[in-house]
Amino acid sequence: MSPRLVRLTFGGPDLESLTVEHPAASVRLLLPYPGTQELIVPSWNGNEFLLPDGRRPTIRTFTPRRVNPETFELELDIVIHGGGVASEWAQTAEPGDPAAISGPGRGYAIDRDAPAFFLGGDETAIPAISQILKALSADRPVQVHIEVAHPDARIALPDHPRLTAEWYDLPPHASSGDTLFAAVRAADLEPGVRVWVAGEAAAVQRIRRHLFEDRGLPRSRASVRGYWKHGRRGNGDDA
């Protein structure tokens, strides 16, 4: 199945207090347990969230695309890739279906004095990259590098007068992040550049080591996040 993005709108008066200060922030989405329509709020035991019967709840983390506290609405873009619990739920969700939102989690605090920016990721990072682009000053150059598992996953990015965007199609049978890692390794990073990268956990770990160990990039100048983990259905982010 070709990956694609589905945009869902969540609503309810409890969203009135949801405020997102920085781009690339996160919210947690609690879904009904697979195979049911019952939404059970879990308890925190000091280490993890658990349902009353000891099972782990279905919780996924996403980048909020748009929050409107006046209309009590939240928009999320969810990657449909045929394997994730949230992907399967998003494809069959109907108006009025139950879900719960918590957050927001930390976003990306943009350094307004930085001379340039480098943004990278896979399909799951596109919503966050789009938000960061909208928040960047128009006079700052920004490189964007995005890996997609299928060309259909490409979507238009926000306009930016100094944007250079490159898209990479992941070859069949290649490991997630291979083309993104190659793009980072080949990139010309000017002094003082700020780097933001997100995607599959093992792939971004390779990128993290390259930036900090091979290039000697100061850790204060880079934010590298694992958004999901290959081969672990039911764990990590779906988008």
Residue frames relative to the residue before (quaternion, step in Angstrom):
aa qw qx qy qz dx dy dz
M 1.0000 0.0000 0.0000 0.0000 0.00 0.00 0.00
S 0.4152 -0.7204 0.4972 0.2481 3.60 -0.82 0.96
P 0.4703 -0.6754 0.4801 0.3036 3.61 -0.86 0.89
R 0.0857 0.7678 -0.6325 0.0548 3.55 -1.12 0.69
L 0.4347 -0.6863 0.5171 0.2696 3.54 -1.27 0.32
V 0.1220 -0.7567 0.6391 0.0641 3.54 -1.04 0.89
R 0.2405 -0.7791 0.5667 0.1187 3.56 -0.83 1.00
L 0.0671 -0.7993 0.5971 -0.0086 3.55 -0.74 1.15
T 0.2407 -0.7563 0.5935 0.1335 3.55 -1.11 0.76
F 0.1508 -0.7743 0.6125 0.0509 3.54 -0.87 1.07
G 0.0385 -0.8246 0.5642 -0.0134 3.56 -0.97 0.79
G 0.3493 0.7162 -0.5612 0.2240 3.52 -1.28 0.44
P 0.6039 -0.6104 0.3702 0.3546 3.61 -1.02 0.72
D 0.5761 0.5959 -0.3890 0.4023 3.62 1.12 -0.44
L 0.6006 0.5764 -0.3595 0.4218 3.60 1.20 -0.39
E 0.4313 0.7152 -0.4555 0.3081 3.59 1.26 -0.12
S 0.7314 0.4281 -0.2330 0.4771 3.59 1.04 -0.74
L 0.5235 0.6380 -0.4183 0.3795 3.62 1.25 -0.01
T 0.0522 0.8011 -0.5881 0.0986 3.57 -0.47 1.24
V 0.1351 -0.7871 0.5999 0.0485 3.57 -0.83 1.03
E 0.2295 -0.8226 0.5113 0.0961 3.57 -0.50 1.21
H 0.8034 0.2164 -0.0901 0.5473 3.60 1.02 -0.77
P 0.5459 -0.5918 0.4644 0.3690 3.60 -1.17 0.48
A 0.8036 0.2835 -0.2318 0.4691 3.56 -1.32 0.42
A 0.3183 0.7193 -0.5405 0.2986 3.57 1.09 0.70
S 0.3168 -0.7548 0.5427 0.1881 3.57 -1.26 0.05
V 0.1102 -0.7371 0.6574 0.1115 3.51 -1.34 0.40
R 0.3659 -0.7068 0.5582 0.2344 3.54 -1.23 0.51
L 0.1963 -0.7750 0.5960 0.0749 3.52 -0.95 0.99
L 0.1693 -0.7710 0.6100 0.0695 3.56 -0.72 1.15
L 0.1318 -0.8091 0.5719 0.0289 3.56 -0.69 1.15
P 0.6085 -0.5035 0.4339 0.4334 3.59 -1.23 0.28
Y 0.5718 -0.5808 0.4330 0.3850 3.59 -1.07 0.63
P 0.6111 -0.5896 0.3720 0.3749 3.63 -0.93 0.88
G 0.8017 0.2643 -0.2259 0.4862 3.53 -0.92 1.01
T 0.7275 0.3423 -0.2302 0.5483 3.58 1.30 0.03
Q 0.3581 -0.6973 0.5664 0.2545 3.56 -1.34 0.09
E 0.5226 0.6501 -0.3986 0.3814 3.56 1.30 0.14
L 0.2059 -0.7742 0.5906 0.0969 3.55 -0.83 1.06
I 0.0355 -0.8028 0.5942 -0.0337 3.56 -0.54 1.22
V 0.3376 -0.7417 0.5438 0.2004 3.58 -0.71 1.07
P 0.3385 -0.7740 0.4983 0.1952 3.61 -0.64 1.07
S 0.3970 -0.6747 0.5629 0.2653 3.53 -1.37 0.15
W 0.3918 -0.6951 0.5557 0.2338 3.56 -1.19 0.66
N 0.2085 -0.8171 0.5292 0.0934 3.59 -0.66 1.11
G 0.6635 -0.4811 0.2975 0.4897 3.55 1.29 0.22
N 0.7762 0.2593 -0.1440 0.5564 3.56 1.28 -0.32
E 0.7951 -0.0807 0.0870 0.5947 3.57 1.07 -0.75
F 0.5219 -0.5969 0.4994 0.3491 3.53 -1.34 0.27
L 0.0101 0.7967 -0.6035 0.0307 3.57 -0.99 0.89
L 0.4592 -0.6442 0.5381 0.2909 3.54 -1.22 0.62
P 0.7005 -0.4850 0.3081 0.4233 3.61 -1.20 0.37
D 0.7152 0.4313 -0.2643 0.4824 3.63 1.08 -0.63
G 0.6410 -0.5647 0.3162 0.4126 3.59 1.26 0.22
R 0.5377 0.6140 -0.4175 0.3994 3.59 1.22 -0.13
R 0.4851 -0.6293 0.5117 0.3268 3.54 -1.28 0.41
P 0.4331 -0.6987 0.4959 0.2799 3.61 -0.90 0.81
T 0.4969 -0.6247 0.5076 0.3243 3.54 -1.30 0.32
I 0.1439 0.7862 -0.5754 0.1733 3.56 -0.12 1.35
R 0.0108 -0.7905 0.6121 -0.0160 3.56 -0.89 0.95
T 0.3408 -0.7440 0.5475 0.1749 3.55 -1.18 0.63
F 0.0116 -0.8119 0.5816 -0.0488 3.57 -0.90 1.01
T 0.4702 -0.6168 0.5433 0.3215 3.51 -1.35 0.27
P 0.3571 -0.7284 0.5296 0.2478 3.63 -0.66 0.96
R 0.3467 -0.7530 0.5196 0.2068 3.57 -0.68 1.06
R 0.7925 -0.0726 0.0894 0.5989 3.57 0.95 -0.90
V 0.0770 -0.7726 0.6295 0.0314 3.54 -1.03 0.86
N 0.0233 -0.7868 0.6166 -0.0112 3.56 -0.85 1.00
P 0.2202 -0.8191 0.5149 0.1246 3.61 -0.08 1.25
E 0.6033 0.5722 -0.3653 0.4185 3.61 1.20 -0.39
T 0.7588 0.3064 -0.1815 0.5454 3.58 1.07 -0.72
F 0.4075 -0.7354 0.4499 0.3012 3.59 1.35 0.09
E 0.4922 0.6541 -0.4282 0.3828 3.58 0.90 0.95
L 0.0675 -0.7573 0.6491 0.0236 3.51 -1.24 0.72
E 0.1652 -0.7796 0.5979 0.0863 3.56 -0.93 0.95
L 0.0592 -0.7744 0.6297 0.0148 3.54 -1.02 0.93
D 0.2435 -0.7188 0.6290 0.1688 3.55 -1.17 0.71
I 0.0911 -0.8088 0.5809 -0.0008 3.57 -0.65 1.16
V 0.3847 -0.7198 0.5339 0.2212 3.56 -0.86 1.00
I 0.2041 -0.7574 0.6114 0.1040 3.55 -0.84 1.05
H 0.1180 0.8255 -0.5373 0.1259 3.57 -0.36 1.24
G 0.5818 -0.6561 0.3535 0.3256 3.57 1.20 0.38
G 0.7459 0.4041 -0.2457 0.4690 3.59 1.14 0.24
G 0.7006 0.4939 -0.2774 0.4340 3.59 1.07 -0.61
V 0.6014 -0.5658 0.4271 0.3685 3.54 -1.21 0.58
A 0.6733 0.4847 -0.2975 0.4725 3.58 0.93 -0.89
S 0.5981 0.5596 -0.3572 0.4489 3.59 1.09 -0.68
E 0.6811 0.4829 -0.2884 0.4688 3.56 0.87 -0.96
W 0.6512 0.5084 -0.3218 0.4624 3.58 0.99 -0.81
A 0.6644 0.5298 -0.3130 0.4242 3.59 0.89 -0.92
Q 0.6522 0.5368 -0.3180 0.4306 3.58 1.06 -0.70
T 0.7714 0.3349 -0.1754 0.5119 3.58 1.13 -0.56
A 0.4231 0.7273 -0.4585 0.2861 3.60 1.26 -0.06
E 0.1515 -0.7749 0.6113 0.0532 3.54 -1.08 0.88
P 0.6371 -0.5101 0.3890 0.4274 3.62 -1.17 0.45
G 0.7823 0.3058 -0.2468 0.4833 3.55 -0.87 0.98
D 0.4775 0.6576 -0.4555 0.3634 3.60 1.23 -0.13
P 0.4727 -0.7088 0.4442 0.2771 3.60 -0.94 0.84
A 0.1484 0.7292 -0.6616 0.0924 3.54 -1.25 0.68
A 0.2002 -0.7708 0.5915 0.1260 3.57 -1.21 0.42
I 0.2196 -0.7767 0.5847 0.0817 3.54 -1.13 0.81
S 0.0084 0.7651 -0.6432 -0.0285 3.56 -1.13 0.70
G 0.4671 0.6566 -0.4984 0.3199 3.56 -1.17 0.53
P 0.5839 0.0815 -0.6931 -0.4147 1.42 -2.37 -0.78
G 0.4545 -0.6274 0.5526 0.3073 3.52 -1.37 0.32
R 0.7353 -0.4431 0.2781 0.4309 3.56 -1.28 0.23
G 0.2601 -0.7488 0.5906 0.1510 3.52 -1.14 0.71
Y 0.6185 -0.5263 0.4306 0.3938 3.55 -1.29 -0.39
A 0.2314 -0.7748 0.5778 0.1113 3.56 -0.51 1.22
I 0.2874 -0.7994 0.5079 0.1426 3.57 -0.36 1.26
D 0.3445 -0.7110 0.5803 0.1976 3.55 -0.96 0.97
R 0.3032 -0.8018 0.4899 0.1588 3.58 -0.27 1.25
D 0.6662 0.4972 -0.3045 0.4649 3.58 1.23 -0.34
A 0.4655 0.6884 -0.4473 0.3306 3.60 1.24 -0.12
P 0.4563 -0.7175 0.4530 0.2678 3.60 -0.92 0.85
A 0.8042 -0.0049 0.0444 0.5927 3.61 1.13 -0.57
F 0.2408 -0.7676 0.5804 0.1261 3.55 -1.33 0.37
F 0.1332 -0.7451 0.6491 0.0758 3.52 -1.25 0.68
L 0.0358 -0.8031 0.5939 -0.0330 3.59 -0.66 1.17
G 0.0655 0.8133 -0.5739 0.0698 3.57 -0.85 0.94
G 0.2389 0.7768 -0.5631 0.1495 3.55 -1.19 0.48
D 0.4733 -0.6148 0.5281 0.3451 3.52 -1.38 -0.18
E 0.8057 -0.2651 0.1698 0.5018 3.61 -1.22 -0.31
T 0.6693 0.5340 -0.3120 0.4118 3.56 0.94 -0.86
A 0.6831 0.4898 -0.2794 0.4642 3.58 1.20 -0.44
I 0.4498 0.7251 -0.4459 0.2702 3.60 1.20 -0.23
P 0.6533 0.4982 -0.3522 0.4482 3.69 0.82 -0.76
A 0.6715 0.4905 -0.3036 0.4651 3.60 0.94 -0.84
I 0.6344 0.5214 -0.3274 0.4674 3.58 0.96 -0.84
S 0.6432 0.5278 -0.3240 0.4504 3.58 0.95 -0.83
Q 0.6600 0.5028 -0.3118 0.4630 3.58 0.98 -0.82
I 0.6474 0.5139 -0.3231 0.4608 3.57 0.95 -0.84
L 0.6266 0.5432 -0.3363 0.4462 3.58 0.96 -0.84
K 0.6650 0.5090 -0.3091 0.4508 3.57 0.92 -0.88
A 0.7148 0.4693 -0.2516 0.4534 3.57 1.10 -0.71
L 0.5789 0.6136 -0.3760 0.3834 3.61 1.21 -0.34
S 0.5545 -0.6021 0.4641 0.3385 3.52 -1.13 0.69
A 0.5496 -0.6585 0.4155 0.3027 3.57 -1.01 0.85
D 0.6918 0.4832 -0.2910 0.4509 3.60 1.14 -0.42
R 0.6069 0.5511 -0.3616 0.4440 3.62 1.25 0.11
P 0.4023 -0.7019 0.5247 0.2650 3.61 -0.81 0.92
V 0.0305 -0.8014 0.5972 -0.0134 3.57 -1.04 0.80
Q 0.2111 -0.7425 0.6256 0.1126 3.54 -0.96 1.00
V 0.0611 -0.7713 0.6324 0.0375 3.57 -1.05 0.82
H 0.0211 -0.7847 0.6186 -0.0318 3.56 -0.88 1.04
I 0.0241 0.8214 -0.5647 0.0764 3.58 -0.56 1.19
E 0.2272 -0.7554 0.6053 0.1065 3.53 -0.95 1.03
V 0.0439 -0.7892 0.6124 0.0151 3.57 -0.94 0.90
A 0.4651 -0.6869 0.4889 0.2699 3.55 -1.05 0.78
H 0.7819 0.0749 -0.0525 0.6167 3.58 1.26 -0.34
P 0.5832 -0.6199 0.3884 0.3533 3.65 -0.92 0.81
D 0.6028 0.5869 -0.3625 0.4009 3.61 1.10 -0.61
A 0.6020 0.5815 -0.3578 0.4141 3.59 1.21 -0.35
R 0.5212 0.6367 -0.4229 0.3796 3.60 1.21 -0.18
I 0.0146 0.7734 -0.6335 0.0167 3.54 -0.96 0.90
A 0.6278 -0.5589 0.3862 0.3799 3.56 -1.20 0.50
L 0.3041 -0.7375 0.5775 0.1736 3.54 -1.02 0.86
P 0.6124 -0.5377 0.4072 0.4124 3.61 -1.15 0.41
D 0.5382 -0.6197 0.4643 0.3329 3.56 -1.13 0.63
H 0.0805 0.7461 -0.6595 0.0428 3.52 -1.19 0.71
P 0.4960 -0.7161 0.3960 0.2903 3.61 -0.65 1.06
R 0.7786 0.2861 -0.1672 0.5329 3.62 1.11 -0.46
L 0.3539 0.7532 -0.4682 0.2969 3.53 1.17 0.72
T 0.0440 -0.7311 0.6797 0.0406 3.53 -1.16 0.83
A 0.0381 -0.8339 0.5495 -0.0352 3.58 -0.43 1.23
E 0.0540 -0.7768 0.6274 0.0084 3.55 -1.02 0.92
W 0.1593 -0.7720 0.6109 0.0736 3.55 -0.99 0.96
Y 0.1348 -0.7955 0.5893 0.0414 3.55 -1.04 0.84
D 0.2779 -0.7452 0.5856 0.1567 3.57 -0.86 1.02
L 0.3658 -0.7341 0.5308 0.2132 3.56 -0.67 1.11
P 0.4238 -0.7173 0.4836 0.2684 3.63 -0.64 1.04
P 0.6120 -0.5445 0.4121 0.3988 3.61 -1.14 0.53
H 0.8371 0.1846 -0.1766 0.4837 3.55 -1.06 0.89
A 0.4979 0.6256 -0.4510 0.3967 3.61 1.22 0.11
S 0.5351 -0.6184 0.4647 0.3396 3.57 -1.18 0.49
S 0.5827 -0.5769 0.4387 0.3679 3.55 -1.08 0.74
G 0.8011 0.2950 -0.2297 0.4674 3.54 -0.93 0.95
D 0.4459 0.7138 -0.4574 0.2871 3.62 1.20 -0.16
T 0.7278 0.4159 -0.2586 0.4800 3.59 0.77 -0.96
L 0.6103 0.5376 -0.3562 0.4601 3.59 1.11 -0.58
F 0.6393 0.5159 -0.3247 0.4687 3.58 0.97 -0.84
A 0.6474 0.5159 -0.3192 0.4613 3.59 0.95 -0.85
A 0.6443 0.5224 -0.3219 0.4564 3.59 1.03 -0.78
V 0.6554 0.4984 -0.3140 0.4726 3.58 0.96 -0.83
R 0.6605 0.5219 -0.3075 0.4436 3.57 0.93 -0.90
A 0.7257 0.4284 -0.2369 0.4833 3.59 1.05 -0.76
A 0.5272 0.6784 -0.3982 0.3214 3.59 1.22 -0.33
D 0.3614 -0.6838 0.5940 0.2212 3.50 -1.22 0.69
L 0.0674 -0.8145 0.5762 -0.0080 3.56 -0.30 1.29
E 0.2964 -0.7846 0.5182 0.1671 3.55 -0.40 1.19
P 0.6546 -0.5215 0.3586 0.4134 3.60 -1.14 0.48
G 0.8105 0.2647 -0.2083 0.4792 3.54 -0.94 0.92
V 0.4308 0.7134 -0.4661 0.2971 3.62 1.23 -0.09
R 0.2815 -0.7205 0.6063 0.1843 3.56 -1.19 0.62
V 0.1918 -0.8059 0.5581 0.0479 3.54 -0.88 1.06
W 0.0032 0.7587 -0.6514 0.0120 3.56 -1.05 0.88
V 0.0910 0.7927 -0.5928 0.1093 3.59 -0.69 1.10
A 0.0686 0.7856 -0.6129 0.0504 3.58 -1.05 0.77
G 0.3093 0.7373 -0.5635 0.2081 3.55 -1.18 0.63
E 0.8109 -0.2089 0.1790 0.5164 3.56 -1.15 -0.66
A 0.6027 -0.6482 0.3317 0.3265 3.56 -0.86 1.05
A 0.6964 0.4574 -0.2921 0.4696 3.60 0.80 -0.93
A 0.6368 0.5378 -0.3308 0.4425 3.58 1.04 -0.77
V 0.7095 0.4392 -0.2816 0.4738 3.59 0.83 -0.88
Q 0.5615 0.5687 -0.4006 0.4481 3.59 1.17 -0.37
R 0.6223 0.5172 -0.3308 0.4856 3.59 1.05 -0.74
I 0.6611 0.5001 -0.3032 0.4700 3.56 0.96 -0.86
R 0.6245 0.5450 -0.3355 0.4476 3.57 1.00 -0.81
R 0.6721 0.4911 -0.2997 0.4661 3.59 0.88 -0.93
H 0.6439 0.5274 -0.3258 0.4484 3.57 0.98 -0.83
L 0.6854 0.4929 -0.2907 0.4503 3.57 0.86 -0.95
F 0.7721 0.3939 -0.1980 0.4578 3.56 0.76 -1.06
E 0.7625 0.3721 -0.2067 0.4873 3.59 0.95 -0.83
D 0.7382 0.4070 -0.2434 0.4797 3.60 0.79 -0.95
R 0.7725 0.3397 -0.1794 0.5056 3.58 0.89 -0.93
G 0.3592 -0.7544 0.4846 0.2591 3.58 1.17 -0.42
L 0.2712 0.7719 -0.5293 0.2245 3.58 1.13 0.62
P 0.4723 -0.6606 0.4888 0.3189 3.63 -0.81 0.87
R 0.5319 -0.6611 0.4297 0.3090 3.57 -0.93 0.92
S 0.6065 0.5732 -0.3534 0.4227 3.58 1.13 -0.52
R 0.6947 0.4772 -0.2703 0.4654 3.59 1.23 -0.33
A 0.7497 0.3465 -0.2052 0.5252 3.58 1.23 0.05
S 0.1084 -0.7382 0.6621 0.0702 3.52 -1.22 0.72
V 0.0295 0.8052 -0.5862 0.0843 3.58 -0.47 1.25
R 0.0181 -0.8495 0.5226 -0.0702 3.58 -0.44 1.25
G 0.3259 -0.7062 0.5934 0.2074 3.52 -1.10 0.77
Y 0.2047 -0.8150 0.5355 0.0840 3.58 -0.56 1.16
W 0.7976 -0.0230 0.0351 0.6017 3.60 1.13 -0.55
K 0.3138 -0.7531 0.5526 0.1704 3.57 -1.27 0.38
H 0.4511 -0.7177 0.4686 0.2489 3.55 -0.70 1.13
G 0.8360 0.2495 -0.1789 0.4548 3.54 -1.05 0.84
R 0.6825 0.4327 -0.2999 0.5069 3.58 1.25 0.11
R 0.1274 -0.8113 0.5697 0.0323 3.54 0.24 1.29
G 0.7731 0.3037 -0.2459 0.4997 3.52 -0.87 0.96
N 0.7168 0.3335 -0.2476 0.5600 3.58 1.27 0.05
G 0.7709 0.3335 -0.2505 0.4814 3.53 -1.14 0.61
D 0.6727 -0.5047 0.3699 0.3949 3.52 -1.32 -0.16
D 0.3481 -0.6889 0.5880 0.2419 3.51 -1.20 0.55
A 0.7953 -0.0013 -0.0108 0.6061 3.58 1.18 -0.39
